[in-house]
Amino acid sequence: MTYKSIEVVPCNSNWPQLFEAEAYLIKQKLGDNFLEIHHVGSTSVPGLCAKPIIDIILVVINSAESIDPLESIDFKFKGEMNIPFRSYFSKKTETPIHLHVYEPESPEIELNLLFRNFLRSNSKACAEYASLKLVLAEEQKKYKNAPPMFSHYTLGKNAFIQKILQQARFDKLRLMHCTHYTEWEAAKVYRQKYFFDKVPMADPYTWTFNHAEHTHFVLYKGTQIIGYAHLQHWPNQRAAMSIIAIDEAFRNQKYGSYLLGLCERWLKLHGVKSLHVQSSPQAYNLYCQHGYTEMPFNDPDNYESDAQDIDVGKIL
């Protein structure tokens, strides 16, 4: 298996019209569930070269209720991919459509609009982005091995995108699956510094980074990673919070509560009925404040725990 080649083509003046035609169909189909629709990505920036794909952000009242109507107009639902709380669709047309569906509170809406608008109004940044995309597309040809979820081309744009978001003063909190190598490096640091250094020992569980029964999240504030969470999926619709940590500089500002709440919401969305934790005595009050009660942990893997830990859980 090899990477699919990346095609970057000159700007096509028809791209905005393709968006408008698709937006009309979507709005008519969704009715009262529809809130907003936006053309985003490189095809939304006049003069910018791009992969010939129309990216659309759709904002709806209820994401789950949008799936059947969108599939009825030939959009294929593909889950959330790497962005929690996103419903992602694709549509095969002469110029493919990628549709990103969010509910109104999602920070991804503002992020994409800020990035698009910055490029639209800054010709220097737009030219720099165009040059980077062409270089990455050429470099992509060198990658022959089986791919990860995201290509060298996609991951290679990350630093530029982060720089533009900083300049645009994006500062929202975002929960993201660990995907980019910078996110995996942050996960390693958080795990070692805030958990395994206390033992002390080297982290023996980095194998969970590539295991289907484990989910690794980072919490961003703007473009800075300020938190990390590791969830383990158990049978019978149960899950465990293996590690949750906030950077020391951001503690006592309710970010820990926010991250915990996002993890609970994501698990519930994916059918998990209960979340279990072996809480340290220091964190016990925090969990109690969030509705956790003492509950048997019942780890199916029987990993050894700290004798001081307190078994708590919550019905989601």
C-alpha positions in Angstrom: 0.0 0.0 0.0 1.3 3.5 -0.9 0.3 7.0 -0.2 -2.1 8.5 -2.7 -0.4 11.2 -4.6 -1.3 14.8 -3.8 -2.5 17.0 -6.6 -2.1 20.8 -6.0 -3.6 22.8 -8.9 -3.9 26.6 -9.7 -6.9 28.4 -8.4 -10.1 27.7 -10.3 -12.6 30.6 -10.5 -15.5 28.0 -10.5 -14.7 26.8 -7.0 -17.0 29.4 -5.3 -19.8 28.6 -7.6 -19.5 24.9 -6.8 -19.7 25.7 -3.1 -22.8 27.9 -3.6 -24.6 25.2 -5.5 -23.8 22.6 -2.9 -24.7 25.0 0.0 -28.2 25.5 -1.6 -28.9 21.8 -1.7 -27.8 21.3 1.9 -29.8 24.2 3.2 -32.9 23.0 1.5 -32.5 19.5 2.7 -31.8 20.3 6.4 -34.7 22.7 7.0 -34.9 23.9 10.6 -31.8 22.0 11.7 -29.7 24.3 9.5 -27.8 27.3 11.0 -24.8 28.4 8.9 -22.7 27.2 6.1 -19.2 28.4 5.1 -16.7 27.7 2.3 -13.4 27.1 3.9 -10.0 25.6 3.1 -7.7 26.6 0.2 -10.4 26.6 -2.5 -12.2 29.4 -0.6 -9.2 31.8 -0.9 -9.0 33.7 -4.2 -5.8 33.1 -6.1 -4.5 30.3 -3.8 -3.5 27.0 -5.4 -5.2 24.0 -3.8 -6.1 20.3 -3.9 -9.3 20.4 -6.0 -11.6 19.6 -3.1 -14.3 21.9 -1.8 -14.3 22.0 2.0 -17.5 23.2 3.6 -18.3 23.8 7.3 -21.9 23.3 8.1 -23.3 24.4 11.5 -26.5 22.7 12.7 -28.6 22.5 15.8 -28.2 18.7 16.1 -25.4 16.8 14.3 -26.9 13.4 14.7 -30.1 14.5 13.0 -28.2 15.8 10.0 -26.8 12.4 9.0 -29.8 10.9 7.2 -30.7 14.0 5.3 -27.2 14.5 4.1 -26.8 10.9 3.0 -30.0 11.3 1.0 -28.1 13.8 -1.2 -25.1 11.5 -1.7 -22.9 12.6 1.2 -21.2 9.6 2.8 -20.9 9.8 6.6 -17.4 8.9 7.9 -17.5 9.6 11.6 -15.5 12.2 13.3 -12.0 11.3 12.0 -9.5 13.1 14.2 -11.7 15.9 15.5 -14.0 15.2 18.4 -17.6 16.2 18.0 -17.3 16.7 14.3 -19.5 14.8 11.8 -17.4 14.3 8.6 -18.9 13.6 5.2 -17.5 13.3 1.7 -19.3 13.4 -1.6 -17.9 12.1 -4.9 -18.4 14.6 -7.7 -16.1 15.8 -10.5 -14.7 18.1 -7.8 -15.0 16.2 -4.5 -16.8 17.8 -1.5 -15.6 17.4 2.1 -18.3 18.4 4.6 -17.4 19.2 8.2 -20.5 19.4 10.4 -20.5 21.0 13.8 -22.9 22.2 16.5 -22.7 25.9 17.3 -20.3 25.8 20.3 -17.5 24.1 18.4 -14.2 26.1 18.3 -13.4 24.6 14.9 -15.8 27.0 13.3 -14.0 30.1 14.4 -10.6 28.5 13.8 -11.4 27.7 10.1 -12.9 31.1 9.5 -10.0 33.0 11.1 -7.5 31.0 9.0 -9.5 31.6 5.8 -10.0 35.3 6.4 -6.4 35.9 7.3 -5.2 34.3 4.0 -7.8 36.3 2.1 -6.6 39.6 3.5 -2.8 38.9 3.6 -1.2 38.3 0.2 2.2 37.6 1.7 0.9 34.8 4.0 -1.1 33.4 1.1 1.9 33.3 -1.2 3.9 31.6 1.6 1.2 29.0 2.1 1.1 28.3 -1.7 4.8 27.7 -1.8 4.7 25.3 1.2 1.8 23.3 -0.3 3.7 22.9 -3.6 6.9 21.7 -1.8 4.9 19.3 0.4 3.1 17.9 -2.6 6.4 17.2 -4.3 7.9 15.7 -1.1 4.8 13.4 -0.8 6.0 11.4 -3.8 8.9 10.1 -1.7 6.6 8.3 0.8 6.1 4.7 -0.3 5.3 2.9 3.0 1.8 2.2 4.4 0.4 5.5 5.5 -0.8 6.7 8.9 -4.2 8.4 9.1 -2.8 11.6 7.8 -0.2 12.2 5.1 3.1 14.0 5.1 1.4 16.7 3.1 -1.3 17.3 5.7 1.0 17.0 8.8 3.6 19.2 7.1 1.2 22.2 7.0 0.8 22.2 10.8 3.5 24.7 11.8 2.3 27.2 9.2 -1.3 26.9 10.3 -0.3 27.3 14.0 1.7 30.5 13.1 -1.3 32.0 11.3 -3.7 31.2 14.1 -1.3 32.9 16.6 -1.2 36.0 14.4 -5.0 35.9 14.1 -5.2 35.6 17.9 -7.2 32.4 18.1 -7.5 31.5 21.8 -10.3 29.0 22.1 -10.1 25.7 24.0 -10.1 22.7 21.7 -10.0 18.9 22.4 -8.1 17.0 19.8 -7.1 13.4 19.2 -3.3 13.0 19.3 -2.4 13.0 15.6 0.5 15.3 14.8 4.0 14.3 16.1 4.0 17.4 18.3 0.9 16.2 20.0 2.4 12.7 20.6 5.5 14.4 22.0 3.3 16.4 24.3 1.5 13.3 25.4 4.9 11.7 26.3 6.0 14.7 28.3 2.7 14.9 30.2 2.7 11.2 31.0 6.3 11.2 32.3 6.3 14.5 34.1 3.0 14.3 35.9 2.6 10.6 36.4 5.6 8.3 35.9 8.2 10.6 37.4 6.4 10.3 40.7 6.9 6.5 40.8 9.7 7.0 39.5 10.0 4.9 36.4 10.0 5.2 32.6 6.6 5.1 31.0 5.9 1.4 30.2 2.6 2.1 28.3 3.6 4.0 25.2 2.4 1.0 23.3 -1.1 2.3 24.0 -0.4 5.1 21.4 -1.2 2.6 18.7 -3.9 0.5 20.2 -7.6 0.6 19.4 -8.7 0.3 23.0 -7.0 3.5 24.0 -7.8 7.1 23.2 -5.3 9.9 23.7 -6.5 13.5 23.8 -4.7 16.9 24.1 -6.4 20.1 25.2 -5.3 23.2 23.3 -5.7 26.8 24.4 -5.3 28.6 21.1 -2.2 27.0 19.6 -0.7 25.8 23.0 -1.2 22.4 24.4 -2.2 22.8 28.0 -3.6 19.4 28.9 -3.7 15.7 28.2 -6.0 12.8 28.8 -5.7 9.0 28.3 -8.9 6.9 28.2 -9.1 3.2 28.1 -12.1 1.4 26.6 -13.4 -1.6 28.5 -16.1 -4.1 27.6 -19.7 -3.6 28.6 -19.8 0.1 27.7 -17.3 1.1 30.4 -14.2 3.2 30.2 -11.4 4.3 32.5 -9.6 7.6 32.9 -6.0 6.3 33.0 -4.3 9.8 33.1 -5.6 13.3 33.1 -3.2 16.3 33.6 -3.1 20.0 33.1 0.2 22.0 32.7 1.2 23.5 36.0 1.0 27.0 34.6 -2.7 26.6 33.8 -3.8 24.9 37.0 -6.5 26.2 39.4 -8.2 27.9 36.4 -10.9 25.2 35.9 -9.2 23.7 32.8 -9.0 20.3 34.5 -12.8 20.4 35.0 -13.3 21.5 31.4 -11.1 18.7 30.1 -12.8 16.1 32.3 -16.2 17.3 31.1 -15.2 17.1 27.4 -14.0 13.5 27.9 -17.2 12.5 29.6 -19.2 14.1 26.8 -17.2 12.4 24.1 -17.5 9.0 25.8 -21.2 9.4 26.2 -21.5 10.3 22.5 -19.7 7.1 21.7 -22.1 4.9 23.7 -20.0 4.6 27.0 -22.3 4.3 30.0 -19.8 4.7 32.9 -16.3 6.3 33.5 -14.1 4.8 36.2 -11.1 6.4 37.9 -8.5 5.3 40.5 -8.2 8.8 42.0 -5.3 10.0 44.1 -6.3 11.5 47.5 -5.3 14.9 46.1 -7.8 14.6 43.2 -10.6 13.0 45.1 -12.5 16.2 45.9 -12.4 17.3 42.3 -14.1 14.0 41.1 -16.6 14.3 43.9 -17.5 17.8 42.7 -18.2 16.4 39.3 -20.6 13.7 40.5 -18.2 10.8 41.0 -18.9 8.4 43.8 -17.0 5.5 45.2 -17.5 2.6 42.8 -15.5 -0.6 42.2 -12.9 -0.1 39.5 -13.0 -3.7 38.3 -10.1 -3.4 35.9 -10.4 -6.2 33.4 -6.6 -6.2 32.8 -5.9 -6.3 36.6 -3.1 -3.7 36.5 -1.5 -3.0 39.8 -2.6 0.3 41.4 -1.3 2.6 44.1 -2.5 1.5 47.5 -3.6 5.1 48.3 -5.8 5.4 45.2 -9.6 5.6 45.7 -11.9 3.8 43.3 -14.5 6.2 42.0 -16.9 6.2 39.0 -19.7 8.1 37.3 -22.7 7.0 35.3 -22.6 9.1 32.1 
